């Protein structure tokens, strides 16, 4: 399982600095890449992201 964490930092119309983070869990890197591409294309402000592999313990 892969965890995709995307953060947007931007300034509102009223001059307030805002930061929003969303987290998705997907089962392959292709889906993780699609999520990142969507935020790169439609996100606002500065976009940062991380993709990590979550290993399940047995």
C-alpha positions in Angstrom: 0.0 0.0 0.0 1.3 3.5 -0.9 0.5 6.7 1.0 0.3 9.9 -1.0 0.4 13.1 1.0 -0.2 16.4 -0.9 0.1 19.9 0.7 -1.1 23.1 -0.8 0.2 26.5 0.6 -1.4 29.6 -0.6 -2.7 33.1 0.4 -6.4 33.7 0.5 -8.1 36.7 -1.2 -8.1 38.3 2.3 -4.4 38.0 2.8 -4.4 35.0 5.1 -1.7 32.3 4.6 -3.3 28.9 4.4 -2.1 25.3 4.3 -4.1 22.2 3.4 -2.9 18.6 3.5 -4.7 15.6 2.1 -3.7 11.9 2.4 -4.6 9.1 0.0 -3.8 5.4 0.2 -3.5 3.5 -3.1 -2.3 0.1 -4.0 0.1 1.0 -6.8 2.5 3.8 -8.0 0.5 4.5 -11.1 -2.5 5.6 -9.1 -0.2 7.7 -6.8 1.2 9.4 -9.9 -2.3 10.2 -11.2 -3.2 11.9 -7.9 0.0 14.0 -7.9 -0.6 15.0 -11.6 -4.2 16.2 -10.7 -2.9 18.4 -8.0 -0.1 19.7 -10.2 -2.7 20.6 -12.9 -5.5 21.9 -10.7 -4.0 22.8 -7.3 -3.4 26.3 -6.1 -0.4 28.0 -4.6 2.7 25.9 -3.8 2.2 22.2 -4.1 4.4 19.7 -2.3 3.9 16.0 -2.0 5.4 12.7 -0.7 4.8 9.1 -1.7 5.8 6.5 0.8 5.4 2.7 0.8 3.5 1.5 3.9 4.6 -2.0 4.8 2.1 -4.1 6.6 3.4 -6.1 9.6 2.6 -9.8 9.6 
